[in-house]
Structure formats: structure tokens, C-alpha cells
């Protein structure tokens, strides 16, 4: 096809390339454009974490907030009863956002080791859980009220402060820690018969004694006196000497 000059010209007078593809406005592209390339000065950083022993089970969340100079401005941990780990993660995020809103913090960067939470807040994962949808909607609303908001996924070892604080909240609430996983699995696969109440141990017997006796008229007559209660039963191990 031959291009007619001027008919398919752009604003600058150059002809348009018919083979150039315009990328669709996907969610990743929209998210990339929704924040400035560089954060503004005065950004607070919040490390958050949620914990659940049992999932669902006794749960807690924690927030460690640092000011722009890196000093700790807030250490918050709270037990929230029986919840899943994902719900606890959202509670931690909401606690950080609520604190920012109530203390006039306009720029906030959140760091979490929960990939699900981070990707959902970034718009990369859909929120399918009915338990998480209202939490996600509230977190989205609060984050949009900030002048600057960013959330990023970090490895667990880079989130130790918040992780430790969440576990302290569970320990303070008297929640028992998980037993060793291998021993728990081994206990689960033991057959029921093996876990039944063991049979009672046989009664203890007195140590054996050696006695000399003579067999007379169908009765064993001890050579020495024997102090036994009347009616006692004894077991005889016979050793008969050979006659010369």
C-alpha cells in the first residue's frame, strides 16, 4: 500500500507508521502511570505483617512505622481473634493507613512480605475472597486520600521487625506456638490402634529365691523355713541332681 502524503500525516507532518502497535491500557500499565517516578520528600515507611497460627486460627497484626529520617515513629501490634493470615495482613495495612490519616502523614510507602496483599493493592491480582473484598475496598479508599502512596513486596527476612512484633502479640495473648511440623505429621499418620491406650503392665514380682526342697508323698517339703503368706502361689523351676 502506498501512503498519500498529508492524508495519514500526524500533527508534526510525518506520515504514521501503519505497522506500529499501540499497547492496550492494561492494569499493569495503568498502575505504572498512577504514581510519580520518584517519591516526594518526607515519605514515611511502614513495614507490616499479619500472622495466624492455624490459618484460620488465632491471628494478629503488626506495624513498624519509620519517619523520613528512619527513626521509629510507631510500633503497633494487636491480637484480632480467629482469622486467616490474609485477613491479618489487611488489618496491618489498614492500621498503617489509619495512622497516616489521623496524623497528617501525606506520603506513605508500605512494605509487606505478603505477595497476595501487595499484588491485589497494585491491581495485578483480583480480589476473589468475600472476606477480603471489604478490607481491600477500605484500604484502596484510604490510600487514595494520600498525596503519595506506594506498596512493595519484600522478602520475609527484610520484614523481621514486623514479623517478630506480630508473634509477640500472639504470645502475649497466650496462644501456643506450633509444634515441630515433622513430629506433628508423624503423629497424624500413626495408626489408631497404635494410639490406643496401652495394655496395663504385668504386676511386679518379688526377685526369685533359691530353695532346697525334698519331694515326699507328693508334696515338696522345703529344707529351710519359708516365710510366705498363707495361700501364696509359687513357681517351681526343678533341678533334679543325678543319682550317683
Order of alpha helices (4+ residues) and beta strands (2+ residues): alpha-beta-beta-beta-alpha-beta-alpha-alpha-beta-alpha-alpha-beta-beta
